[in-house]
Amino acid sequence: MKTILLGAVAYDPKVVPIWDIIREYANNYGCKLDYVLFSNYERQIDALLKAHIDIAWNTNTAWIRTLYATQNKAKALIMRDTDVNFTTKFVCKKGSGIKTLKDLQGKNFGLGSMDSAQAAIMALYYLKRAGISLDIKEFNSPNECGRANEKELSVVRYNSDVGKHGDTGRSEYDILEGIKSGRLDAGSIGSSTWARILENGSYPEIESFWTSEGYCHCNFSVLPNFDEALGEKFSQMLLSQNERKNEELISKMMTMEGLNRWIRVGKSELEAYHKVYEAMKEQNLLENKVG
């Protein structure tokens, strides 16, 4: 059996033990697997398109770019249960008086990195559909901030960790700190970050006032001509972990990777990417540009 070469992005030191555990499990299962790490998703997408790797663990942004580059023929195999019904949250300081999107006029609003679906792409998509006049400013430092125009929403974009597609969460925490300090009135973060800060109580002064429709996040992506038998072997290997999630190593890996179980990508999951595709098309983000 051919060794499957999988690509993942090294957005955090925990990525190494995650893939070490999965690789060892796969090889014991009879699915020969190895992995390579990339510093950014653009390089990973390029490697997949050139068939230098067989499978890519892609964000939604990376998946859409792969889909676009293959004329919508790329395939998605498996995702985490937590990748389904992912949402974007708009947050503000408690007592700010911001309750609806219309209350944002004349305020400063924080967007995360331009390649982060949850912190920027979907936020901008829904703000435009709300009919709000936007004045978008680009900053690379969380200490910078524009001045709000009373007739517009001043959108302050924090492009921290571009290339990681929001995986580090750094730009989302830049936004939270900006709201906490008063530099921002409101901002956009992902539902996973919101759940995390509710759990650890790190921002008790901040509340959510708006939630987007659900969309999907990460998946294992392959090219259209990827061997179906190999893809099925890989999928079965991951799915078999669901019945062993109480084992110490599998539990550790699932906790670090943020899932309760692996699931197959089906029609409904693929449809949940449609609005992300539409948003990226509007924002001219479909092409994969390797630096």
C-alpha positions as CSV (number, residue, x, y, z in Angstrom):
1,M,0.0,0.0,0.0
2,K,1.2,3.5,-0.9
3,T,2.2,5.8,1.9
4,I,-0.3,8.7,2.0
5,L,1.5,12.0,2.5
6,L,-0.7,14.5,4.4
7,G,-0.1,18.2,4.7
8,A,-1.0,20.4,7.7
9,V,-0.1,23.9,8.8
10,A,2.1,24.5,11.8
11,Y,0.0,27.2,13.5
12,D,0.8,26.0,17.0
13,P,3.4,23.7,18.7
14,K,0.6,21.2,19.5
15,V,0.3,20.4,15.8
16,V,3.3,18.0,16.0
17,P,2.0,15.7,18.8
18,I,-1.5,15.7,17.1
19,W,-0.1,14.4,13.8
20,D,2.4,12.1,15.5
21,I,-0.5,10.4,17.3
22,I,-2.6,10.2,14.1
23,R,0.4,8.9,12.1
24,E,1.2,6.1,14.6
25,Y,-2.5,5.2,14.9
26,A,-2.9,5.1,11.0
27,N,0.2,2.9,10.6
28,N,-1.0,0.5,13.3
29,Y,-4.4,0.4,11.6
30,G,-2.8,-0.6,8.3
31,C,-3.1,2.8,6.6
32,K,0.4,3.9,5.8
33,L,0.6,7.6,6.6
34,D,3.2,10.3,7.0
35,Y,2.8,14.1,7.2
36,V,4.6,17.3,6.4
37,L,4.1,20.7,8.0
38,F,3.7,24.1,6.2
39,S,4.1,27.6,7.5
40,N,1.1,28.8,5.7
41,Y,-2.0,27.5,3.8
42,E,-1.1,29.1,0.5
43,R,2.1,26.9,0.3
44,Q,0.0,23.9,1.4
45,I,-2.6,24.5,-1.3
46,D,0.1,24.9,-3.9
47,A,1.7,21.6,-2.8
48,L,-1.7,19.8,-3.1
49,L,-2.4,21.2,-6.5
50,K,1.0,20.1,-7.7
51,A,0.4,16.6,-6.2
52,H,3.4,17.0,-3.8
53,I,1.1,15.9,-1.0
54,D,-2.0,13.6,-1.3
55,I,-4.3,15.1,1.4
56,A,-4.5,18.6,2.9
57,W,-6.0,19.4,6.3
58,N,-7.6,22.6,5.0
59,T,-9.4,25.6,6.6
60,N,-12.6,26.6,4.8
61,T,-10.6,29.4,3.1
62,A,-8.1,26.9,1.9
63,W,-10.8,24.5,0.8
64,I,-12.6,27.1,-1.3
65,R,-9.3,28.1,-3.0
66,T,-8.6,24.4,-3.7
67,L,-12.2,24.0,-5.1
68,Y,-11.8,27.1,-7.2
69,A,-8.4,26.0,-8.6
70,T,-9.9,22.6,-9.6
71,Q,-13.0,24.0,-11.3
72,N,-15.1,22.8,-8.3
73,K,-13.9,19.2,-8.7
74,A,-11.8,18.8,-5.6
75,K,-13.2,16.4,-3.0
76,A,-13.6,16.7,0.8
77,L,-13.4,13.5,2.8
78,I,-13.7,13.9,6.5
79,M,-14.1,16.8,9.0
80,R,-14.5,17.2,12.7
81,D,-18.0,17.4,14.3
82,T,-17.1,20.9,15.5
83,D,-16.5,22.0,11.9
84,V,-20.3,21.8,11.3
85,N,-22.5,24.8,12.0
86,F,-19.5,27.0,12.8
87,T,-20.6,30.7,13.2
88,T,-19.3,34.2,13.3
89,K,-20.1,36.2,16.5
90,F,-20.2,40.0,16.8
91,V,-19.2,41.1,20.2
92,C,-19.2,44.3,22.2
93,K,-18.7,45.6,25.8
94,K,-21.6,45.0,28.1
95,G,-23.6,48.2,28.6
96,S,-22.4,49.7,25.3
97,G,-26.0,50.0,24.0
98,I,-25.1,47.9,20.9
99,K,-27.9,45.4,20.4
100,T,-28.4,45.2,16.6
101,L,-26.4,45.7,13.5
102,K,-28.0,49.1,12.9
103,D,-26.5,50.2,16.3
104,L,-23.0,49.9,14.7
105,Q,-23.3,53.1,12.7
106,G,-20.7,55.6,13.8
107,K,-18.8,53.0,15.7
108,N,-15.4,51.3,15.4
109,F,-15.6,47.6,14.5
110,G,-12.7,45.2,14.5
111,L,-12.2,42.6,11.8
112,G,-9.5,39.9,12.1
113,S,-7.0,38.8,9.5
114,M,-8.2,39.1,5.9
115,D,-7.9,35.3,5.3
116,S,-9.9,34.3,8.4
117,A,-13.4,33.2,7.4
118,Q,-14.7,33.5,11.0
119,A,-13.0,36.8,12.0
120,A,-13.2,38.7,8.7
121,I,-14.5,37.2,5.5
122,M,-18.0,36.2,6.8
123,A,-18.3,39.3,9.0
124,L,-17.7,41.6,6.0
125,Y,-20.1,39.5,3.9
126,Y,-23.0,40.0,6.5
127,L,-22.2,43.6,7.3
128,K,-22.5,44.5,3.6
129,R,-25.8,42.6,3.4
130,A,-27.1,44.6,6.3
131,G,-26.8,47.7,4.2
132,I,-24.3,49.4,6.5
133,S,-22.0,52.0,4.9
134,L,-18.4,50.8,5.6
135,D,-15.1,52.7,5.9
136,I,-12.4,49.9,5.9
137,K,-9.0,50.7,7.4
138,E,-6.0,48.3,7.3
139,F,-3.7,48.0,10.3
140,N,-1.1,45.5,11.3
141,S,-0.8,46.5,14.9
142,P,-3.5,46.0,17.5
143,N,-2.7,49.3,19.1
144,E,-3.7,51.2,15.9
145,C,-7.2,52.3,15.4
146,G,-9.2,54.7,13.2
147,R,-11.7,57.3,14.2
148,A,-15.3,56.5,13.6
149,N,-17.4,58.6,11.2
150,E,-20.9,59.1,12.5
151,K,-22.4,58.2,9.1
152,E,-20.4,55.0,8.6
153,L,-19.1,52.0,10.4
154,S,-15.3,52.3,10.6
155,V,-14.0,48.8,10.0
156,V,-10.5,48.3,11.5
157,R,-8.8,45.2,10.1
158,Y,-6.1,43.6,12.2
159,N,-4.0,41.5,9.8
160,S,-2.1,39.5,12.3
161,D,-0.9,36.0,11.3
162,V,-2.0,36.2,7.7
163,G,-1.4,32.9,6.0
164,K,-2.7,30.9,9.0
165,H,-6.4,31.6,8.1
166,G,-7.3,32.5,11.6
167,D,-6.0,29.2,13.1
168,T,-3.9,31.0,15.8
169,G,-6.9,33.1,16.9
170,R,-4.4,36.0,17.4
171,S,-6.4,38.5,15.4
172,E,-9.5,37.6,17.3
173,Y,-7.8,38.3,20.6
174,D,-6.5,41.5,19.2
175,I,-10.2,42.5,18.7
176,L,-11.2,41.4,22.1
177,E,-8.4,43.4,23.7
178,G,-9.4,46.4,21.5
179,I,-13.0,46.2,22.8
180,K,-11.8,45.7,26.4
181,S,-9.5,48.8,26.2
182,G,-12.1,51.0,24.4
183,R,-10.2,51.3,21.1
184,L,-13.0,49.3,19.4
185,D,-16.8,49.4,20.1
186,A,-17.4,46.0,18.6
187,G,-15.8,43.2,16.6
188,S,-16.0,39.8,14.9
189,I,-14.8,36.5,16.3
190,G,-15.4,32.8,15.6
191,S,-17.9,30.7,17.7
192,S,-15.0,28.5,18.9
193,T,-13.2,31.5,20.4
194,W,-16.4,32.7,21.9
195,A,-17.0,29.3,23.5
196,R,-13.4,29.3,24.8
197,I,-13.6,32.6,26.5
198,L,-17.0,31.8,28.0
199,E,-15.5,28.6,29.4
200,N,-12.4,30.2,30.9
201,G,-14.1,33.5,31.9
202,S,-11.3,35.6,30.4
203,Y,-13.5,38.5,29.1
204,P,-16.4,38.9,31.5
205,E,-17.0,42.5,30.3
206,I,-17.8,41.4,26.7
207,E,-21.1,40.0,25.3
208,S,-22.2,38.7,21.9
209,F,-25.1,40.6,20.2
210,W,-25.3,38.9,16.8
211,T,-24.6,35.4,15.4
212,S,-24.3,34.5,11.7
213,E,-25.9,31.6,9.9
214,G,-23.9,28.3,10.2
215,Y,-21.2,27.3,7.8
216,C,-18.5,24.7,7.8
217,H,-14.9,25.1,8.7
218,C,-12.0,22.5,8.1
219,N,-11.9,19.4,6.1
220,F,-9.4,16.9,4.6
221,S,-9.2,17.9,0.9
222,V,-8.0,15.8,-2.0
223,L,-7.6,16.3,-5.8
224,P,-10.4,14.9,-8.1
225,N,-8.1,12.1,-9.3
226,F,-7.1,10.9,-5.8
227,D,-7.3,7.1,-5.5
228,E,-10.8,6.3,-4.1
229,A,-9.6,3.2,-2.3
230,L,-6.9,5.1,-0.6
231,G,-9.3,7.8,0.3
232,E,-11.7,5.3,1.8
233,K,-8.9,3.6,3.8
234,F,-7.9,7.0,5.2
235,S,-11.5,7.9,6.0
236,Q,-12.2,4.5,7.7
237,M,-9.0,4.9,9.8
238,L,-10.1,8.3,11.2
239,L,-13.7,7.2,11.7
240,S,-12.5,4.2,13.7
241,Q,-11.1,6.5,16.3
242,N,-14.6,7.5,17.3
243,E,-15.1,4.2,19.0
244,R,-11.8,4.5,20.8
245,K,-12.0,8.1,21.9
246,N,-11.8,7.1,25.6
247,E,-8.3,5.8,25.1
248,E,-5.7,8.1,26.5
249,L,-3.8,9.0,23.3
250,I,-6.9,9.3,21.1
251,S,-8.6,11.4,23.8
252,K,-5.5,13.6,24.0
253,M,-5.4,14.1,20.3
254,M,-9.1,14.9,20.0
255,T,-8.9,17.4,22.8
256,M,-5.9,19.2,21.2
257,E,-7.6,19.1,17.8
258,G,-10.9,20.3,19.1
259,L,-13.3,17.5,18.2
260,N,-15.6,14.9,19.7
261,R,-15.8,12.7,16.7
262,W,-14.8,12.6,13.0
263,I,-17.6,12.7,10.4
264,R,-17.9,12.2,6.7
265,V,-18.3,15.3,4.5
266,G,-21.7,14.9,2.8
267,K,-24.0,17.0,0.7
268,S,-25.3,19.2,3.5
269,E,-21.7,19.9,4.7
270,L,-20.6,20.8,1.2
271,E,-23.7,23.1,0.8
272,A,-22.7,24.9,4.0
273,Y,-19.6,26.2,2.3
274,H,-21.6,28.0,-0.4
275,K,-21.8,31.3,1.4
276,V,-18.1,31.2,2.2
277,Y,-17.4,30.7,-1.5
278,E,-19.7,33.6,-2.4
279,A,-18.1,35.9,0.2
280,M,-14.6,35.0,-1.0
281,K,-15.6,35.7,-4.6
282,E,-17.0,39.1,-3.6
283,Q,-13.8,40.0,-1.7
284,N,-11.5,38.8,-4.5
285,L,-10.0,36.0,-2.3
286,L,-10.5,33.0,-4.5
287,E,-7.1,32.8,-6.1
288,N,-4.3,31.1,-4.2
289,K,-1.3,33.4,-4.2
290,V,2.0,31.9,-2.9
291,G,4.4,34.5,-1.5
